[in-house]
Amino acid sequence: MYLFLKWILFALAIIFTAWIVPGISIANFASAMLAVVIVALINIFIRPLILFVTLPINFLTLGIFTFVINALMLWLAGYITPGLSVNGFWSALLGSLVLSLIGVAINYEDKK
């Protein structure tokens, strides 16, 4: 039940991000639910590999390059997910920042 609630909250976060960030659009709630699954799969399987490969750049930029990686992962999710559209890198960067902030709020109770 708790996992399902977090899934719904993250889907609402994607809808909210699409509402705030110009260049990101979501078709409906079902697309948002699918987008949450695809973003989670990307974060589980692809993101760690990309972070490992770009470790020297991340080290030199003191971790700032992680924002670029997060934006690219969101852009990839927009390319894969039907109903989710991410138009351009800057929209993906701003959208990933908004989603990260909302994700911190959603996962706040898990850290206690």
N, C-alpha and C positions, 0 to 999 in steps of 0.2 A: 504494500500500500504506500509506504514511504517513497519507494523508487518511482512509482506511478505519479505521485504528487510532484516530485522533482522534475519528472519528464514534462508534466503539464506546465510547471513554472518556467522551465527553460523554453518551452514552446511559446509561452506568453512573452518571455524576454526577447525572443526572436521577432515576434510581432511588434513589440514595443520598439525594438531597434530599427525595424523596417519603417515604422511610423516616424521616428526621429531623424534617421540618417537619410539624406537625399542620395539616390543611387542604389538603394537596397529596397526591394519590394518582395512581398510574399503574397501568394494567391489566396490562401485560406488557412484555416486552423489545421487541417489535415496535412497540408504542405509543411507547416511549421513543425508538426509532430514528426514527420519524416525527416525534416532538416535536422532536428535534434539527434535523431539516430545516426544520420550520416556524419554530422559534426563529431559525435562521440566516436564513431568508428575511425574517422580521420585522425582524431586526437589519440586514439589508442595505437593505431598501426603505422601511420605515415609520419606524424609529427615527431615522435622520438628519433626516427631515422634522420629526418631533416635537421633536428637539433644536434645530433651527433656529428653529422657531416659539416655543419656550419659552426662547430664549437670554436675553432680559432677566431672566426669573425665575431662571434658572441663574446669571447674573452676580451678581444681588443676593444669592443664597444661597451664593455661592462654590462652586457645583457640587454642593451637597447635594441639590438638586432632581433631579439625575440618578438618584438612588436611587429616587425616585418614578416616574420615567419607566421605569426598568428593571423595577420592579414591575408597572407597567401593561402593559408588553410581555409579561411572563410571564403575566399574567392574560389577556391577549388570546390568547396561545398556548394556554392552558388552555381557552379558549372555542372555539377553532378545532379543536384536535387531538382526535380521538376516542380515548378511553382515558386522557387526561390531565385531571385535575380540579383546579382551583385555586379554593378556597372563600374568597373575601374578599380584601380589599386587604392586610391584615396578614400573611396567609399568603403572598401574592405577594411582599411586601416581604422577609420573612425568607427565602423561597425564592430570590429573586433575589440576596440577599447570599451565601447558601451557594453557589449556582451560580457566582457571580462569583469567590469564593475558590477553588473547585475549578478553575474555568477558568484562573485565574492559574497554578495548579500544573500543569495540563495543558500550557499554552502556555509554560512556563518555558524549555524547551529552544529554542524558536523565537527567543527574545530574545538568546541567546548568540552 
